[in-house]
């Protein structure tokens, strides 16, 4: 019998072998040709093309072929960290499609959790703290489609504080 086994895991098998949680003699699960696919949060350039592909598939399944994301919804997808990877993206888009009456999905249809957003970049920020804060507010507003209460919640600050910062930074 000639058999080829293709297996996937979100665990690092090399580390599991070293720690004794995975037997190195298990040849059936031992990777002879490992392929590492980074999580979706490490591939932000893949998020919108994947969303478009998934919306096409979901649209065909649900009989709604002209599905599209509004720009603010796209920004929200890009700002989220996707702990559940592509499966979470697919589930979120299917739910949004069911909730949406029209063919355009909005930020409110997506209902992205306010926690677990994309972690800060590992590269150092070259600007001032004020510039960093201003940019964080702009991104939160963009991700929430301009909805200030949701942006404040995303930032972990009160709505009044957000209004004060908007005024101080001259953001409309």
C-alpha positions in Angstrom: 0.0 0.0 0.0 1.4 3.4 -1.0 -0.1 6.1 1.4 0.7 9.7 1.8 -0.5 11.5 4.9 -1.1 15.2 5.0 -1.6 16.6 8.5 -1.9 20.1 9.9 -1.4 21.4 13.4 -1.2 24.7 15.1 1.5 23.3 17.4 5.2 23.5 16.9 6.1 19.8 16.6 9.8 20.4 17.1 9.2 22.1 20.4 6.7 19.4 21.4 9.3 16.7 20.6 11.9 18.5 22.7 9.5 18.9 25.6 8.4 15.3 25.5 4.8 16.0 24.6 5.3 14.4 21.1 7.2 11.1 20.5 9.9 11.7 17.9 9.5 8.0 16.8 5.9 8.7 15.6 6.8 8.6 12.0 3.2 9.0 10.8 3.0 12.4 12.3 6.6 13.4 11.9 7.0 16.1 9.4 9.1 15.1 6.5 8.2 18.2 4.5 6.9 20.9 6.9 5.2 23.9 5.4 4.7 26.8 7.8 1.7 29.0 7.0 1.8 32.1 9.3 -1.4 33.0 11.1 -3.7 35.6 9.4 -2.7 38.3 11.8 0.9 38.1 10.3 -0.5 38.3 6.7 -2.6 41.5 6.7 -2.2 41.7 2.9 -4.2 38.4 2.6 -7.2 39.6 4.7 -9.2 41.6 2.1 -8.5 39.2 -0.8 -9.6 36.3 1.4 -12.7 38.2 2.5 -13.6 38.9 -1.1 -13.2 35.2 -2.0 -15.2 34.1 1.1 -18.0 36.6 0.3 -18.2 35.2 -3.2 -18.6 31.7 -1.8 -21.0 32.7 0.9 -23.0 34.8 -1.6 -23.4 31.7 -3.9 -24.4 29.5 -1.0 -27.0 32.0 0.3 -28.2 33.2 -3.0 -26.8 36.7 -2.6 -24.2 37.2 -5.3 -23.4 41.0 -5.1 -22.0 41.1 -1.6 -19.4 43.9 -0.9 -17.7 45.5 2.1 -18.0 49.2 2.8 -14.5 50.9 3.3 -15.0 51.2 7.0 -15.8 47.5 7.2 -12.6 46.7 5.3 -10.6 48.9 7.7 -12.2 47.0 10.7 -11.2 43.7 9.2 -7.6 44.9 8.8 -7.5 46.2 12.3 -8.6 42.9 13.9 -6.0 40.4 15.0 -7.9 37.2 13.9 -7.1 34.8 16.7 -9.3 32.2 14.9 -7.6 32.8 11.6 -9.5 32.1 8.3 -12.2 30.1 9.9 -13.1 33.0 12.2 -13.1 35.4 9.2 -15.4 33.0 7.2 -17.8 32.7 10.2 -17.9 36.5 10.8 -18.6 37.2 7.1 -21.4 34.6 7.0 -23.0 36.0 10.1 -22.7 39.6 8.6 -24.3 38.4 5.4 -27.2 36.9 7.2 -27.7 40.1 9.2 -27.4 42.5 6.3 -30.5 43.4 4.4 -28.7 44.8 1.4 -25.6 43.7 -0.4 -23.2 46.0 1.4 -21.8 44.8 4.7 -21.1 47.5 7.2 -19.0 47.6 10.4 -22.2 47.0 12.5 -22.9 43.9 10.5 -19.5 42.5 11.2 -19.7 42.9 15.0 -16.0 42.4 15.5 -15.1 42.0 19.1 -13.6 45.1 20.7 -10.8 43.0 22.2 -8.0 41.0 20.6 -7.1 43.6 17.9 -3.9 43.5 16.0 -0.9 43.8 18.4 1.3 46.8 18.1 4.1 46.4 15.6 7.4 45.1 16.9 9.2 48.0 15.3 9.8 51.1 17.3 7.6 54.1 16.7 9.7 57.1 15.7 7.2 59.8 16.6 6.1 61.4 19.8 3.6 59.9 22.2 1.1 62.5 21.0 1.6 61.4 17.4 1.1 57.8 18.4 -2.1 58.7 20.3 -3.4 60.7 17.4 -2.8 57.8 15.0 -4.4 55.3 17.3 -7.5 57.5 17.5 -7.6 57.9 13.7 -7.3 54.1 13.2 -10.0 53.3 15.8 -12.4 55.8 14.2 -11.7 54.3 10.7 -12.2 50.8 12.0 -15.5 51.7 13.6 -16.8 53.6 10.6 -16.6 57.0 12.4 -18.8 55.7 15.3 -17.2 57.6 18.3 -18.7 55.5 21.1 -17.4 52.3 19.5 -14.0 53.9 18.8 -13.7 55.0 22.4 -14.5 51.4 23.5 -12.0 50.0 21.1 -9.4 52.4 22.6 -10.3 51.6 26.1 -11.2 55.2 27.0 -14.4 57.0 27.9 -16.4 58.8 25.3 -15.8 62.2 27.0 -12.0 61.5 26.9 -12.2 60.7 23.2 -14.1 64.0 22.5 -11.4 65.9 24.5 -8.6 64.3 22.5 -10.4 64.9 19.2 -10.7 68.5 20.0 -7.0 68.7 21.3 -5.7 67.0 18.1 -8.0 68.8 15.7 -9.6 65.6 14.4 -13.1 65.9 13.0 
